Amino acid sequence: MRLNRNDKAAVTACSNPPGYGTLQSLPRLADKLRKLGIEPVTGECVRTAHPTAHERADELMRFYRNKEIRAIFDISGGDLANEILEYLDYDVIRDNPKPFWGYSDLTTVLNGIYARTGSSGCLYQIRNLIGEDEEHQTEAFNNTVLEGGGELFGASWKFVQGSSAEGIAVGGNIRCLLKLAGTPYFPDMRGKLLFLESRSGREPLMRAFFAQLRQMNVLSEISGLLLGTFTEYESDPGNPPIWELARTAACRADLPIAKTQQIGHGSDSRALALGERIFLRA
C-alpha cells in the first residue's frame, strides 16, 4: 500500500455517482492529496451524472493500464459497483498490480479482484482525509502510506472467542459481499480471515446474512471471523452484541472471533488490507 512522494493516484467512482456534497468536496480532497505529496488524477466518471457500467469499467481499466498511476482511490458507494465486474480485464489487473482503495459497496470490487487475480487492496474511504476526523486521519495516512509506518492499519481488536487468528483477510461490508454469492467473484473462503461490517441493517437482517453465510459453508471454512462496526444494529441498545449473532450462526467453538470498533463506516475508521495475510493475538 506504500506510495512515494510525487506519485500519481487515480480518483474514480465505480459505484453510484457521487452526490452533491462529495462533488463539492473534491477540490479539497485533491488539495489534501497534493499537500501529502500525491498527485490526484480524477476520472470522468466522478463527475458524470449516470455513467454506464461499461464506462465505469473502462475508466478503471485505463487507470490500471496507465503505468504512471500507482494507486486507485474510489470515492463512491451505494449499490452499483458489482455491475462492472464482468467488464474488467483481470489479466491486465494481474499484470499491473496497484492498490485499489474503497469501502462499503466497493467490497464487491476489492473481493472480485482478489478472487480473480490474487491482488490485494485496501478497505478504506479516502474521503476520511477531509472528514470529521481529518487531522488524525491525515497523520495516520501519511505515517503509513508515505512514511512506511503502520498507524492507519493499527486497529485494536478484542477476542470474544479464541485468542489468536491468522490468514489472508477477505470481506468487507456484509451486504455487499453477499452480492457476490454464486458468482466467479466470490473469494475462496478456505482458511481465510473473514472481516464483516455494516452501516445499515437491524437484527432480523443481520441474522439472515449470517444464516446465509452458514448455508454457503463460509463459516465452516474460514480460519477466523473479524467484526467491525455495525452502525445501525449497534445503535439499538436492546440488541445482543453482534458477535453473539455470529457465534450462534457459526456453531463452532473452535472459530476465533475478534471485534473492533475502529473499522467500518465511521469517519474515524482505520484501514484493513484485504488479500494480505494478517496475524492477530489477544
Secondary structure, 3 states (H helix, E strand, C coil): CCCCCCCEEEEECCCCCCCHHHHHHHHHHHHHHHHHCCEEEECHHHCCCCCCHHHHHHHHHHHHHCCCEEEEEECCCCCCHHHHHHHCCHHHHHHCCCCEEECHHHHHHHHHHHHHHCCCEEECCHHHHHCCCHHHHHHHHHHHHHCCCCHHHCCCCEEEECCEEEEEEEEEEHHHHHCCCCCCCCCCCCCCEEEEEECCCCHHHHHHHHHHHHHCCHHHHCCEEEEEEEHHHHCCCCCCCHHHHHHHHHCCCCCCEEECCCCCCCCCCCCEEECCEEEEEC
